[in-house]
Amino acid sequence: MSTFVRSLSRAACRSVSFLVLFQISFCAAATQTARKPARPTSPVPLLPAPAASPQVQPDGTTTFHLKMPNASMVKLELEGYAHPLPMTKGPGGVWSITVHRLAPEYYSYSFNVDGTDVLDPHNTTIKTSFFSNQNVFLVPGHPSKPWEPENVPHGVVHHHFYHSNIVGIDSQYYVYTPPGFDPRSTQKYPVLYLLHGYSDKPSAWTRMGKANVILDNLIAQGKVKPMIVVMPWGYGNMKMITDGWAAWKNPQLVIDNFTKFSQALFQEVMPRVQRQYPLSDKQQDHAIAGLSMGGAESLLVGLNHTNYFAYVGGFSAGGLGDGNFAAAFPGITPQTAPQIDQQLKLLWIACGTEDGLFPPNQHFIAWLQKQGLHPVVIQTPGRHVWMVWRNNLSHFAPLLFQPAH
């Protein structure tokens, strides 16, 4: 072997020995490092849990809290109250207010922080609409009210989607089927078309109105006949929403909205529901009712189609126009009133006495009576709020589809 080769071999061996020694030293150091006890760290400070909000006491007293340390003014906007309620700033920047003796109801609310509406971050129950979102809470009753969940058999709320060629949108509707409903049964059910108000969506009657809970409870008590309830999209022209509240100052838009809603209901929603559910085809098994804008729609649709609807209910109806009722209801005259009275098993018109729509409703009732019709008139304390409408449905539903006495 040449001297060059022997030298190269010795160099290679020395390199390998160096690498082995390096690896052993590295592993030993790593092992020692791993075995060193962890350096003690400072304990993480535990923050106090946020105050629950709202806090409801058995007597209905309710306290609201909102932590806003940098705010200069915070107010509570509570359903049923005409004006926001000022809150008081306390330690830690937590604003609070206690509202005394709220009646047993579901309430919606939000906070106004320096002019901006803010949701309660500690309440996950939310009511949505096109214009605003609000939190919701329940003041329970003793005994419980019809809209409070009970341990009774429950119906099912179904959600359907379709494209409306009349309105020009992807639309939707909800359907409530009563406890024990069997789609394979030959039993035919009466149907109530239940309409929501302006700015709301078809889910409003179940999310905030608790219509399914009310019906479950009243059916279990034997006060309501099992029925199917259809809750459709309430707009015939979406400019009613995109134009905001100014839309109501445009009479042609309002008329177009009501007209196309009626068309969509009769031509798109009803045929679908009739294919999907076993509905009775008898006039005496058909009802329609609604609140606010939906109240006007129920009156317009129901009273202009008494050959189809035997029960018509308007809750705080709004949007019937400038009082030209003869144009909106051309089929109602002193001559036709006796026949319409015979077709209608119930014409039920209700409104809260503190509602701004109370006077227009009284004018409409007076006009109906002048024509010769005999509406059932309901006047209850309350503003334009869900407390009134849940109560309306709780009293209206037991009157539907009952045998004549």
Secondary structure as GFF3:
##gff-version 3
##sequence-region A 1 405
A	DSSP	alpha_helix	3	35	.	.	.	ID=ss1
A	DSSP	beta_strand	55	56	.	.	.	ID=ss2
A	DSSP	beta_strand	62	67	.	.	.	ID=ss3
A	DSSP	beta_strand	74	78	.	.	.	ID=ss4
A	DSSP	beta_strand	85	86	.	.	.	ID=ss5
A	DSSP	beta_strand	88	89	.	.	.	ID=ss6
A	DSSP	three_ten_helix	91	93	.	.	.	ID=ss7
A	DSSP	beta_strand	94	99	.	.	.	ID=ss8
A	DSSP	beta_strand	105	113	.	.	.	ID=ss9
A	DSSP	beta_strand	116	118	.	.	.	ID=ss10
A	DSSP	beta_strand	126	128	.	.	.	ID=ss11
A	DSSP	beta_strand	133	139	.	.	.	ID=ss12
A	DSSP	beta_strand	156	164	.	.	.	ID=ss13
A	DSSP	beta_strand	169	177	.	.	.	ID=ss14
A	DSSP	beta_strand	191	195	.	.	.	ID=ss15
A	DSSP	alpha_helix	204	207	.	.	.	ID=ss16
A	DSSP	alpha_helix	211	220	.	.	.	ID=ss17
A	DSSP	beta_strand	228	232	.	.	.	ID=ss18
A	DSSP	alpha_helix	239	242	.	.	.	ID=ss19
A	DSSP	three_ten_helix	244	249	.	.	.	ID=ss20
A	DSSP	alpha_helix	251	264	.	.	.	ID=ss21
A	DSSP	pi_helix	265	269	.	.	.	ID=ss22
A	DSSP	alpha_helix	270	276	.	.	.	ID=ss23
A	DSSP	three_ten_helix	283	285	.	.	.	ID=ss24
A	DSSP	beta_strand	286	291	.	.	.	ID=ss25
A	DSSP	alpha_helix	293	303	.	.	.	ID=ss26
A	DSSP	beta_strand	311	315	.	.	.	ID=ss27
A	DSSP	alpha_helix	325	328	.	.	.	ID=ss28
A	DSSP	alpha_helix	337	343	.	.	.	ID=ss29
A	DSSP	beta_strand	346	352	.	.	.	ID=ss30
A	DSSP	alpha_helix	358	371	.	.	.	ID=ss31
A	DSSP	beta_strand	376	380	.	.	.	ID=ss32
A	DSSP	alpha_helix	386	396	.	.	.	ID=ss33
A	DSSP	three_ten_helix	397	399	.	.	.	ID=ss34
###
